[in-house]
Structures are given as C-alpha cells and as structure tokens.
Amino acid sequence: MDEPERMPIYPDDVFTITAQGRHELNQGSTSLPVHELELLVMLDGKHTAKEICQRLPWLEEWEVVDLIPKLMRKGFAAKASIAEQDDLDFSYFFDAEKTVPTAELLAQTDIEAEAGITTLQRDGYYVSITCQNNRPSPPPGKTVFTILAVEDDPNILMLLTQVLKMEGYQVRTAANRAEVLLALRHQPSPDLVLLDVKLPDANGFDILERMKQHPVLSNIPVIILTGEANRESVSRGLALGADGYITKPFDIAILRKGIKNVLGIPDAITPPGR
C-alpha cells in the first residue's frame, strides 16, 4: 500500500478527521502550521477535496493536495469509508435476506434525521485550539502580562476578568467598537487579545483583519473566543491571522493553557507577576 504522502488525491475523494486529529483540535494547543490547521478543521466535516478547495479559497488547489497527505501521515486525517461518508450502515442493502424497507421504517429514518439536525444545531461545532508561540520568549525582566478581553456579555466578561486576574494577568476590557479602540490605543499595548466575534456595533473578524494590517497592532497575538461555532468561521479566523480559536462554552483550564501557549509561558509554571 502506498504511503499516505504518495497517495493521489482526486476531487471527489472524501476525507475525514481521525480521533487523533479531533484530539489535536480540542487539547488547547497545537504545533501544526496554520494552513494544516485550517484544513484539519474542514476535514472534521468530512468534505471532498473539491469542496475543501471551494471553502478555503485562499489556498491554491495544489496546496490542498499537498496538505491532505501530510495530515494523513501525521495520523490526523484519513480517507472516509462509505459508511462514514453518509453516516449510514450500508450492510443492510447488501443482505439478500432483508426485505425492502417499509414505509414505517423510512418514516422513522426521517424522524431520526431531523433529530440529528436539531442536535447539530443545538450543539454546534466546538473547538479549542491555539498555535504554539513563534515569537521570542518573554524577556527575563518582564513581570506582568496584560490581556485585553473583548466581550459584550457582562456575565462572561466578569468570569474572564476573574479568571485572568487569578492567573496574575492585568486585564483590560471592551464591549464595543469604541472601547476596543480606546483599549488598543492605551499604552503599553496589550500582550494578548481575547476577541469575541459578535459585538453590538462591530464584527470581530473585521477588528482582527484591521489589527493584522496595522504596523504596531499586527504583532499582538489574538485568540478568538466566541460562540461563532462553525468550520468556516474557524478557518476564516485562522486565515486572518488569529493565534487561536476557542468556541463557547469554553473550558477554563483549556483557556488558561491556550493563553500560556500563545504567550510562550511554560504551562507548568504560573505567569510572571502572580
């Protein structure tokens, strides 16, 4: 059998994420390059190679064809089986002793399908990933890290503030566009931004894009912390330069780990200044 990296990739081939790959998306940190991470997020939805190219238009087709085998070689992705492609057990249709499905059985199947859709809409798509810090380690003399939490829900903002202060961080908060601008202009600049996507008068993706185009703000790492829980949004955030994407409801321990990961603070110790 050919090794995964030599396997030809065809437009209609369906790929899916493995259990190892799903763990990579939810452990709080990853060493995967950003394009591999974007692709892994899409593979969690069991798409064809052609669909992936359409959903990630910022990647060239040859890049997708090159990245899929790399993820397979790392054990994060695999070709989907027939049953996985449609979430069905096809063995029924190949059993000669089985009769043709009855109207009652088909009706029950429709009910179960609708229930599955409802569950997906309720549960959403949850992921907790941050990219490993590729910036210089914090200077030895740095004793305090400042985090800007952008969140319009007062209850979540209060929780974030309490958790971050308990971890020894200085905290700035913002709940709308004007407050975000004020907090970013305040010197010194924050060491990290936790950014919600849905704000009353602004879109977090737009804020992220403008930050990454700014000569000074572009160096501030950003973790998107939001209820915008779908694969396209996760991929979009990573493509715009986010250092992580954590969907709500979030695990506090995972958030702590992700922040340290992005700031380059060893997870085994508390941040300086605590």
N, C-alpha and C positions, 0 to 999 in steps of 0.2 A: 504494500500500500504506500502511495506517495506520502511524503511528509507534508504537513499542512501548508508550509510556506511554498511548496511547489504545486499545490493543488490549483487547477484552473478555476477561475471564478466566472460564472455565467450570469447574465442579467436576471434570470428568473430563479436562480438558486436562493433558497430561503435559509437564513442563518438565525440562530438564537443564542441567548446567553446561557452559560453553564452555571451551576451552583457556585463554583469558584468565582465566576465573573460577577454574579449578583452580590456575593460577599464583598468583593472589591468595591462595589458601588455603595455599600452601606456600613463600612467599617470606620468611616470618618476621615480617612486619608488614603492617598494613592500615589504611586510613583509613575503612573502612566503618563506619557506625553499627552498634551491637550487634545490632539486630533484622535488619538486612540481612545481617549476617554469619551469624546463626543460620539464616536462610532459605537462604543460599548453601550452607551445609553440608548441608542437607536436599536441595537440588536436585542435589547431587552423586550422590544416589541415584536420580535420575530418578523423582520422585513426582508424583502428580496434585495439583492444588490442594486437593482434598478431603482427601487423605492428609496433606498438609502441615499443614492446619488441625488434624487429629487428633493429629499428632505434636508440634505446638507449641501445646498448649492454652492457654499463657499469652498467645498472640497472638489478637486478635479476627479473625474472618473478613475483615472489611473491611481490616484491616491487611495481611493476606497478599495480598489482591487488589491493594492499593496498592503493596506492596513488590516483587512479581514484575516489573511493568513497569519499575520503577526499575533493577533489576538487569539487565534486558534492555537498557535504554537505555545502561547503562554497559558493555555488551558481556560481562557475566559470566554471563548465562543466555540460554536460547533455548527455543522450543518443540521438543520431541523429535520427530524423524521417526518414521515407522512402524518402520523398522529399529532405530532407537535405543531405542524403547520396549521391544522384546523381544529386543534384541541378535541379531536374525536378518536374513538377507538374503531378502526375500520375492520376489525376482525369479524364483526357481525355480518358484514356484507359478503364475506368470503366463506361463510359457513353454509354448506349446502343444506343442512338440516333445519336451518332457520327459515321461517316464513317471511313474506313481505311485511314490512312494518304496517301496523294498523293505524287507522285514523286517530285512535286514542293515544297511541304511542307518539305519533307525530305531534299531537296537541300538547302532550306532556313535555316533549322536547322544546316546543316553542316557549312554554311557561318557564322551563329551566334556563333557556337562553335569555329571556327577558330578565330573569332574576340575576343572571350573571352580569348583564349590562348594568343593572341597578347597583350591584355590589361594586363594580368597577368605578361607576360614577361617584359612589359614596366614599370608597377607599382612596381613589386617586392613584397617583404614581409617586411613591416616596423614595427618596434617595438622600444619602448623606455622604458627600464626597468633598475633599479638599486636596488640592495639589501640593506636593511637597515643596517647601520653600526653596526657591532657586536664587534667592537674594543672599547677600552676605549675612553671616550670623550677627545677632545684635552685638554692638560694641561692648567691651567689658565694662565701660563706665555707665552704661545705660541702666537705670534703676526702675524706670516707670514706663509702661506702655499705655497709650491712650487709644481707646476704641470708640468709634462713632457708631451708635446704634440708630438706624433709620427705620422707624416702625410707627404706624399710625394707630395701632390698637393699644390703648393705655395699659391694659392688663398684661399684654405680652411685653410691652416696653418696661413696665415695672419689674417683671420677672427677669428680663435680660439685665437690667441695671443691677438688681440684687445679686444675680449670679456672677456677673463680671466684677463687681466690687469685692465680692467674697474671694474671688481669684486674685485680687490685688491689682486690677486694672483701673485706670482712670477712665471715666465714662462720660461721653457727650451724647446727647440725644437729639433727634429731629423727627418730626411727624409730618412735615410738608415741605414743599419746594423751598420756600423762603428760609426755613430753619436749616435745611440741608446746606444751602449756600452759605449761611452765616457760620455754621459749624465747620465747613471746609475752609473758610477764609480765616478762621481763628488760628493763630499760631501758638505753638508749633502744630504742624499738620498731624492729624491722627495717624497712628501706626497701622490701623486696620479699620475698615468699614464693614459693618453688618448691614446689608441693604435689602429692604423689602421691595417687592416689585410693584404692588398695588398701593399707591398713595392717593390721597384725595385730589391732588392737583398736579400730579407728575407720575411718570412711568419709570420704574427702577431701571429698566433696560436702557432708557434714554439717558438717565443720570450716569449709568456705568459707561455708556459709549462716550459721553462728553468728558468724563473723567479720564478715560484712556487716550483721548485726543489732546489733553492738556499737558503742557511740558512739565509741570510740577505734580499735579494730581495723578498723573499716569503711573507714578511709582508707588502709590498707596494700594496695598492689596485689598481686594474686595471679596467678601463671602456673601453670596445671595442667600437670604434667609426668608423664605416666602411660602405662601400657600399655593403659588402658581405651579401646580404639580402635574406637568405633562412632559413627555420626552422632548418635544420641540422646544419648549421653554428652557429646559436644562441645557440642551445643545446650543441654543441661542446665547444663553448666559456665558457658557464656556467660550464660545466663539468670539464674544465681545471682550473677553479678557478677564472674566471672573476667576478668582483663585479657588473658588469652591461654590457648591450649590447644595443647600440643605433645605429640605422641604418640611413644612409644618404638618402635624405636630412633631417637634424635634425632641431628640433625646439630649438632655443637658450634658451628660458625660461625653457623648459624641461631639457636641458643640465645643466643649472645653478642649477636647483632643484636636478638633479641626483648627481652632484658633491657634493653639500652640504649634501645630504643624505648619500653618501658613506663616506665623511669625518666626519660626525657626527656633522655638523654645523646646528643649528636650521634654518629652511627655512625662518623664519620671520625676521632674522637679517642678516646683511652683515658679511662676514668673517672677522676675526680679521686682522688688518693691513690695512684695506681700509681707 
